[in-house]
Structure formats: structure tokens, C-alpha cells
Amino acid sequence: MQNITTGSEDPEHDEVKVIVRAPIVALGHGREDFRECPDPVAFGYPESCLELMTLDDFHWFILRWFEGAVAAGRARCFVCNKVLDNTSGHPWDAVFVSADWHCWLVVHFDCKRYLGRDLKGRNPFEVELREPEMFDLRLTESEGQ
């Protein structure tokens, strides 16, 4: 995602600034729910491995981060705004939105059909980004086998 701004009112000394950011993550649809993209290094990934990380690897990392958010009771469906959990019988999914927005968000399977409607008219530059929460992303023994 990028934002382009100009800095001066004097055309001779005008400068253009291009701000490039990683896609954002949304724990819900409220203004306070948007986070900067979690940095894999902060979660224990060695920096030397980042150059080998594929986009699929990064999607997997973000999914694990959302699983931590759901387990902590911090994630809500982007459409219906209900708190997500793994026990209610209402399965959820992490979605990467790449049209108009570039962000990851979570949504109930049943609510996905309304996602386009809820994204319409929103601008990612209108939200204030917060630091991402730190969740334990280590694999358990049963997941690693």
C-alpha cells in the first residue's frame, strides 16, 4: 500500500513523498481495530529466513497471528462484528483483500458474501494503525506432526 504526498507550497522547492507500507490487518471493522502488519522477526523468525519466505509462508504467518487473536478473544467478524471463537460452530476465515484495500481481515464463512458491501466506501488511509498485539505463534507438538 502506498500514499503519495507533496510537502511544500513553493513549486520550486516542492517535494514528493511516497510512503510504502505492508498491508494492514483488521481485528474488526471499527476504527480502533486496524493494526500494522505484524513483523515475523518480532515473533521469533530469524532475519536470515525472511528472504526465503514466500507469500504463502507470509499468509500462513498472518493466519497464525489471527488464530492467536481469536484465542485471546480480540478478533471480531469484519461484517457482523461478533467476537470470533473456535467453539461456537460458526467457522471463520482469514481473508486477504487485494482490491481497493490491501489488508488481511477475519470474517465468518456465512458473512463472506457481504464483505464487498462492507468494504465499499472505506479508505485504508482514514484509519489509525496501532501496533499489532503479540500472540504466541509457536506450533504445538500435535500441529507440528
C-alpha positions in Angstrom: 0.0 0.0 0.0 1.3 3.4 -0.7 0.4 7.1 -0.1 1.8 10.0 -2.1 2.0 13.5 -0.6 3.6 16.8 -1.6 5.4 18.8 1.1 5.7 22.4 0.0 3.5 25.2 -1.3 6.5 26.6 -3.2 6.6 24.8 -6.6 10.4 25.3 -6.9 11.1 23.5 -3.6 8.2 21.1 -3.7 9.0 17.5 -2.9 7.0 14.3 -3.4 7.0 11.7 -0.6 5.9 8.2 -1.3 5.0 6.2 1.8 5.0 2.4 1.2 3.6 0.2 3.9 3.0 -3.5 4.3 -0.7 -4.5 4.1 -2.6 -3.8 7.3 -4.6 -6.3 9.4 -8.0 -5.7 10.8 -9.3 -7.3 14.0 -12.8 -6.0 13.3 -14.4 -3.2 11.3 -14.1 -0.4 13.9 -11.5 2.4 13.5 -9.7 1.1 16.6 -9.4 -2.4 15.1 -6.7 -1.8 12.5 -3.1 -2.8 13.1 0.2 -2.5 11.4 1.3 -5.7 9.8 3.0 -8.0 12.4 6.7 -8.4 11.8 7.8 -12.1 11.7 11.1 -11.2 13.3 9.3 -9.9 16.4 7.7 -13.3 16.7 11.0 -15.2 16.6 11.5 -15.7 12.8 15.3 -15.4 12.1 16.0 -12.4 9.8 18.0 -14.8 7.6 14.8 -16.8 6.9 12.8 -13.7 5.7 14.5 -13.7 2.3 13.3 -17.3 1.8 9.8 -16.5 3.0 7.2 -16.8 0.2 3.9 -15.0 0.0 2.2 -18.3 1.0 4.5 -18.5 4.0 3.6 -15.0 5.0 -0.2 -15.7 4.6 0.3 -18.7 6.9 2.1 -16.5 9.4 -0.8 -13.9 9.4 -3.3 -16.8 9.8 -1.4 -18.0 12.9 -1.5 -14.4 14.2 -5.2 -14.2 13.7 -5.6 -17.6 15.4 -3.8 -16.1 18.4 -6.2 -13.1 18.3 -9.3 -15.4 18.2 -8.0 -17.4 21.1 -7.4 -14.2 23.1 -11.0 -13.0 22.3 -9.6 -10.0 20.4 -11.0 -10.7 16.9 -14.4 -9.8 15.5 -16.1 -10.6 12.2 -15.5 -7.7 9.8 -19.1 -8.0 8.6 -21.3 -8.8 11.6 -18.9 -7.6 14.3 -19.5 -10.6 16.6 -16.5 -11.9 18.6 -15.0 -14.9 16.8 -14.2 -18.1 18.6 -13.4 -21.7 17.7 -16.2 -23.4 19.8 -19.5 -21.7 18.7 -20.0 -23.7 15.5 -19.6 -20.6 13.4 -16.3 -21.1 11.5 -14.3 -18.1 10.4 -11.6 -17.5 7.8 -8.8 -15.0 7.4 -9.1 -13.2 4.1 -6.5 -11.2 2.1 -8.3 -8.3 0.4 -6.4 -7.0 -2.7 -8.9 -4.9 -4.5 -9.0 -1.2 -3.4 -7.7 -2.3 0.0 -4.6 -4.4 0.7 -5.3 -5.9 4.1 -6.0 -9.1 6.0 -9.2 -9.5 7.9 -11.3 -12.1 9.6 -14.9 -13.0 8.7 -17.4 -15.8 9.4 -17.8 -18.1 6.5 -21.5 -17.2 6.4 -20.7 -13.5 6.3 -18.2 -13.6 3.4 -20.9 -12.8 0.8 -21.4 -9.4 2.4 -17.7 -8.5 2.6 -17.6 -6.4 -0.6 -20.5 -4.3 0.7 -18.8 -3.6 4.0 -15.5 -2.6 2.3 -17.2 -0.3 -0.2 -16.5 3.4 0.5 -13.8 2.8 3.1 -10.4 4.2 2.7 -7.4 2.5 4.4 -5.7 5.8 4.8 -8.5 7.0 7.0 -7.8 4.5 9.8 -5.3 5.0 12.6 -3.0 2.0 12.8 -1.9 0.6 16.1 0.9 -1.8 16.9 0.0 -5.4 16.4 -0.6 -7.5 19.6 2.0 -10.1 20.5 0.4 -13.6 20.4 2.2 -16.9 21.0 2.6 -18.4 17.5 4.7 -21.4 18.4 3.4 -24.7 17.0 2.2 -27.3 19.5 3.5 -30.8 19.2 0.2 -32.0 17.6 0.3 -29.3 14.9 4.0 -29.9 14.0 3.4 -33.6 13.3 
